Amino acid sequence: MTNSERYKRAFSALHASGEFMEVKTMNKTKKRYIPRLAAVCAAAVLIFALAATAYAADLGGIRRTVQVWIHGDQTNAVLDIQGGEYTLAYTDSQGQAQERGGGGIAIEPDGTERHLTEAEIVEHLDMPEVEYGADGSVTVWWRGRGLDITDSFEDGVCYVMLTDGGETKYVTVKYEHGYAFSDTAYISPDTFDGG
Amino acid sequence: MRLTAGEAYEKYADRVFAAAFSVCRDRADADDVTQDTFMRYIARDREYESEDHLRAWLLQVAVNRARDVTRSLWHRSRVPWEDYMAELPFEEPADSHLFGAVMALPERYRTVLHLFYYEDYSVSEIASLLNTREGTVKSRLSRGRKLLKNTLTEEWNDDE
């Protein structure tokens, strides 16, 4: 065995953690809470809007229990879907009943708009989420892990790459103007505005 | 050519980490350096001549960044490399002997040895990557080999 072969075998024991990777640019921009978000996929542009207050209507839509990640905790939640909008009711880690809602539209490649389907909403609930704290902090959440990007904005934009197993999400966050993500590349901040 | 950040990370993260660890001898620092290296890759939106060019650029950034980290004051209270080495899954006892012998060397020898034996770079390529003279690389490589031979005896060949 050559020295090179010995060396390679010995140092092949080293591996990057690979658990979580952030990509960010450095600048400080701190503003206040505006609960909006946008998401982008290859087939259609999905635009979601989070509502801070409950969605109260109960007009015979779809209701079921789902497992979702809420700020780092996996929990059961009751999901109601009504015409492309949803409410999610769950109990937080402090034992308090919480409810959140949202919804939006899908824009097909030909420009036509339609309500989000149940599958798209359920899929969206497993997607990265951006949270604005009352203290001006900004956190990206995905599958139980949170990443503080408060000090990582440059010109109001932060690029974040998230990895989990074999999956990668490229997230573009516009401060207080929504965020977009895809599985293959960063979405240009010029192409969306959820503010 | 240019790989997506995910492709580049999947393909080169372990190499970047190994190079960074060879310099700073600290797992947390090496992980930070690895992430920082790929942050810079994404921020530097340009084409590379080839994958060899990309690999050299990533390793150059990693080595330079790891040296910066090593020189910073807060680095000095981190976990000893011996503790991390004890956790590594070496295939053979000789692997841990070699790893420990390299880690015990001064940084100027570790970096050159790593680029030569792990990355298969030539003396001139290492000199270019480290922005130093070929004579310096040659002397460090020669001295590093002798030190390894003294420690490892029959587990290290007399090669050039």
Interface residues (C-beta under 8 A of the other chain):
Chain A: T2 N3 S4 R6 Y7 K8 R9 A10 F11 A13 L14 H15 A16 S17 G18 M21 E22 V23 K24 T25 Y159 M161 T163 T168 Y170 T184 A185 Y186
Chain B: T4 A5 G6 Y9 A13 D14 V16 F17 A18 F21 S22 A30 D31 T34 Q35 F38 M39 I42 A43 L88 P89 F90 E91 E92 A94 D95 S96 L98 F99 V102 L113 H114 Y117 Y118 D120 E155 W156 N157 D159
